[in-house]
Amino acid sequence: MFNVIGTIAPYCCLAVFKTLAKRFGNKKRLHGQLPDIGRFLYFALPARRKGHHHHLYVEHTCQNGLCSRCSLLWTMIADSADYSEWKSGRRATGLYFSAATFAQKAGWGIGAAIAGWLLTAFNYIPDAVQTQTA
């Protein structure tokens, strides 16, 4: 249910996204996102580990889907390519999108490496009873 809501909601709100972006501008619309607040609250509350805050997870999933910034992010990359063409006279859209994709994948790789390094630093042993430090 959560994944379905998070997948369908952005498509339902594309017209609203376009209107907000035209009215406030892409940058202000990108920074005015609610999902980050919901994500922080969900993970900051210790009682969620006991299963008392499932409604916050549902609300966060809905907010994330309704206020998804994914479509706006790629639109802003295209805007940057257009601006670059206007200033320099050369079209470099492919370079902009490939650089954004590379940065995204490099970030995922670095994030995964950091997670692995932290597990090693705190003496995590797979398939074993963990120590208190782990």
Secondary structure, DSSP 8 states (H G I E B T S, - for coil): -HHHHHHHHHHHTHHHHHHHHHHH-HHHHHHS-SHHHHHHHHHH-GGGGGT--HHHHHHHHHHHHHT--HHHHHHHHHHHHHHHHHHHS---HHHHHHHHHHHHHHHHHHHHHHHHHHHHHTT--TTS---S--
